[in-house]
Amino acid sequence: MKHNHLDKNKSTEHLILHFLEQNQDKWLSGQALAERLNVTRNTIWRHINKLKAKGFLIETSTGLGYRLKPSSDRLDKDRIYFYLNHPQKYDIKIYDSVSSTNTLLKEKAKNNAAAGTVLVANSQMSGKGRLGRNFFSPPDTGVYFSLLLRPTLHFDLVQSSPALAAVALAQSLDFLLDIKTEIKWVNDIYLDGKKIAGILSEGELDFENKQIKYLVIGLGVNVYEPNTDFPEEFRERATYLINNSNNSRERDNLRNKIVATFLNKWEFYSDPKHHKQALEIFRTKNFLLDKQVEVKVQANSIKGIVRDISNEFELIIENNNQEILYINHGEATLHKSNS
C-alpha cells in the first residue's frame, strides 16, 4: 500500500520548515512566520505541532518563538515522504542492512511488487556496482536505495533511464549542498575529480514483446567520510560529500533529503517532455568531455577522445583514425595520458 498521509496544507508545513532550517541557530517568532506566509499565528502554531508530531525537533519559547534543533541523519521513511512532491506514488521501506537493495528489489519485482516501491538501506553487505564490481557500503556513512519501475515503453526508450537517473541524482546533490557535480558516462557522479555516487540499472526483458517487465534503478551515494578508509581498490578515485569535522546544518536529514529529492527530480526528468533539458544538463556535466578514454564494449576496446553526448545519451568518440563513433553501452575509463 502506498503512502497518502500528507494533507492539503503540506506546502505551509514545508515553508515553515524551510524558514526554520534556514535560521537554525535563531529564534523565529510566530508573528514573523505568520507575516512571511500571510497566515495567522494560530495557523503557524497548528503546523508547528504537526511538524513536531512527525518527529522534527522544534523548540518553543514564550516571547521568543520557535527554533529547530539539530537532529541526527537517521534514515526515516516519514521524513522521506514529507519531502516528496507526490508521496502517494511510492511505497518506501527502510532497512538497517541488506545484502543489496537491487538484489532484494528484483526479488520483490518478480513477486509482483508495485511500481514505485523504494528500498532504502543504511548499509549493504554485498553492494553491487557495474560489471559485477563491489560498491563500498559501510553503515551510517552513505545512502543506498533502489527504485522499481514497470515501464510501458519500448525497450529502446528505456535505455536512456540510467542517464536520466544520473542527471536527477547530480541535480539533487547540487541543489542540496550547493556543489557542482559532474557525470562520468554513463551514470557515475563525480565531485572534484573523484566518484561520490554510482548507479546500477537492472531489469528483465520480455523478448517476445520487446517490453521491459521491470526495471530497478539502484543508487549509492558516499555521503559522509567513512570511519575507516576506502578499500585500496577505491582509494584513489572515490570520495565523499561531507567530512567528519563538519557538524553543520547540512547533516540534518541529509540522507532522507537525498532520497526524496532524487525521486522528485526523477519524476521530472523521466518525463519525455523534459528529456531535452536532461540531455543539455548531461552535456554540461560531462566529466569525460575532450579527454582521452578507453571504452570496453564486451570483448572489444575502443580508444579515442570524447567529443560529445548524442541525443540518445550515447558517448561520441573520435578514434585514432579520426572516425566518429557512437557508443550506447560499455565501460569508459580515462586514459593515462589525462593524468
N, C-alpha and C positions, 0 to 999 in steps of 0.2 A: 504494500500500500504506500502511495506516495504522500509526501508531506504537504499539508494545506492549512497550517495553523496561523499564518500571518493575516492580520485583519486589514481593512481598507485604509487604516491610518498608518500603515507601515512607513510611509515616506516621512511623516512627522517624527517618528522614533529615530529614523536614520539621520535626520537633520540634527536632532538633539544630540545624538551620539557623536555625530561628526564635530559639532562645536565643542563638546566635552573632550574629545580626543585631541583637537587642535589646541586646546587650552588646558592640557592635562595637569599642569602644576598650579593652575589658578582656580579660584572660585568664580563661578558664573551665577549671577542672581537669577531667580525665576523671572523677574521683571525684564532683565536684559534678554533672556532667551525668548520670552513672550513677544517682545518688540521685534526681535530679529525674524521670528517665524509668523508674526502677525496673528497670534492666537492669545488666549487668556492664560493667566498664571495657573489657573486650575487645570487647564489642558496640559501645560508643561508638567505639573505635579502628577497627573494621571499617567502620562507617558514615562516619566522617570520611574514610577512604581512598576510599570510593565517591563522596563529595561532591567530593573533590579530582579524581578521575578524570572527573567531569562538568564540571570547569572552575572550581569555586569555589575562591577563593584563601584557603586556610586555613593559618595559621602553626601550627607545632607546636614546643613547647619543653619539655624535660625539667624537671620541677619547677614549671612554670607552667601547662601545659595547651595549650589551643587558642584561637586568635583569628582572626577573619575580617578579611581585608584589604579595604580599599575597592577596588571594581572599576569599570571603565567601564560605561556603559549601552549596550553594544553589543547589537544585536539578535541573538539566538541561539535557534534553534528547540529545542535541547536544554534550554535554560533554561525556555522556554515550556512544553514537555512536562512538565518537572519540577513546575511549579506547577499543572498541570491535575489536576482530580479524576478525569477519565476520558480519559487521553491516547489510548486506543485508538480513540476516536471521531473523531479528527482526523488530517488529512494536511496538515502545515504546510510552507509554502515561504517562504523569506526572499529578498528582492531588495534590492539597494542602491538601485536606481532603476527605476521603471516609468512608463509614461505615466499609468496609473490602475489601481489594484488592482481596481476594479469592472469596468473595461473588459476587463482581462486575464482575470478570473474568469468573466465572461459568455462569453468565447470558449471557455474550458475547459468551461463548463457545456454549451455546445452540442456539444462533443466528448465528452460523456458523463463528465465528471469526477464523482467521487462526492460525495454529501452529506458535509459535514464538511471539505471542502477549505478551507484558510485561506491566503490570500496576505498577507504582511506586507512592507511596504516602508519603507526609511529615508527615501525622498523620492519625490515624484511630479512628473513634468514637466507633466502636464495633469490635476491633481487635480480631481475633479468634486464640485460642490455641487448643491443642489436648483435646479430650474428652469434648468438649463444654466449655472449660475454656476461660476466657478473656486473651487477650495479651495487656499489658500496652503499649500504642502507642501515647504518647504526641507529640505535634508539635516541629519541629526543633531539636529534640534530637536523633532520630533514623531514620532508613530507612526501609520501609515496601513495599515489592514488590512480585508480583506473575507472574509466567511463565506458558503459556499454551502449552501443548504438545498434540499431537494426535498420540500416539504410534501405530505402526502396529505390535507390539509384542504381544505374548500370555500373558494372564493375569499373569501367574506365574513369567515371566521375569520382568514385570512392578513392581512387589512387591519390587524389590531392589532399585527403584527410590528414596525413602526417604533417604536411607542410602548413596546413591551416591551423593545426594544433600548435605547431611551433610559433606561429605568429601570435596566436591567442595567449600562449604562455609568456612569450617575450614581452608583449604589450602589458600583461598583468604585472610582471615584475618591475617593468619600467614605471608603471603607474603607482604601485605601492611603495616603492623605495626611491623614486626619483633617480634612477640609474639609466644607463644606455647599454642595453644588451645587444648582442649580435646573434645571428643564426648561422650555424655551420650546416650546410646542406647535408641531409635533408631536414633533420629535426633535432639537432643538439643546440642548446642555448649556451652562449659564451659571454663572459664578462672579463674585460681586461686581458683577453687572450687565453683565458682558461675556461674549461667547461664547468658550468654550475647546474645544468639540468639536462636530462635526456628524456626522449620519448620513444616508446616502442608500441607500434600498432600491430595487432594480430587479429585474424579473422578466419571465418570459414566460408568458402565459396561454393555455391550451387552451380556446378559447371554446366548442367543441362540448360538452366535458365539464365546463366551468366548474371546471377544475383548474389549479393552478399547475404548469407544467413545472419551473421552478426559481425560486428567489428568492435574490438576492445582497444581503446587508446589508453596506454599506461604512461604515467609521468612520474619522474623522480627529481626532486629539487634539493640541492645541498643548501639548506637554509643557514645553519649555524656551524661554527668551527667545531669539528669533531673532537672529543676528549682525547682520542688517540689519533695519530697522524693518518693520512690516507695510506692505503696499501701501496707498496712500491710501484705497482703497475699503473696507478693513477696519479702518483705524487706530482709528476712534472706537468700534468695537463688538467688537473682538477682543482677547483677552489670552492668557496662558499660565499654566501651573501653577507653574513654578519659575524664578526669575531666575538670571542668570549668577553672581551673587555667592554663591549658596547652594551650598556644597560638602558638604552634609550627607549622611548615610547614605541619605536619600530617593532619591538618584540611583542607588544600587546596583540594577541590573537593573530599574529602574522601568518602562521601556517593555515589557520582557518580561512583567513582572507585570501591566501593564495589559491586555495581550492575553489572558493566561491567566485573570485574574480576571474579565474580561468574559465569556469563554466559559463559565466555571463558573457565573456568575450568570445568563447567558442560558439555560443548561440548566434552571436552577431556575425563572425567571420565565416561560419559554415553555411550561412545563408547565401545561395548563389548570387543574390543581388550585391553582396559585399566581397565577392571573390576578387574583383579587380583591385579593390582597396587593399585586401590582404596581400595580393601579389606585389603591389608597389611597396608595402612595408617590408616584405621579404627581400625584395631587391635592395632596398635602402640598408637593410641589416645584414646583407650577405657578407659573412666573415671571410669567404674564400675569394671574393672578387679580386681579379688581377693577380692572383697568386698561383704559383706552380703547384699542381696537385697530381696525385696518382689515384685513380679510381679503379677499384677492383669490382668487376662485374662477373660473378661466378668464377670461372677459371681464367678469365681474361683480365689484363691490366692495361689501363689507358693513362697516358701521361700528357699533360698539357697545361695551358693557362686558362683559368676560369674567366669567361668574358661576360656572362650574364645568366639570368634565370629566365626560362621560356614562359609563355603564357600558361603552360600546363605544369609549371614548377619543375621543369627539367633543368638539369645542370648543362649549361652551354660551355663547351671547352674547345679551344683551338689547340690541336695537337702539334707535334713537331714538324708535320708536313704542311702546316698552315690549313689543315682541313677543319671545318667547324662540325662538331659532333654534339648531338643532343642525347643526354643520358637520363633515363627516367628511374633507374634504381641502381644501387651499388653502394660501396663504401668509399668515401673520399678522404684522403689523408694529405696533409701538407707535405710537399717535397722538401727535403733537407735544405735545398737552396734558399728557402724562405727565411731560415733561421740565421 
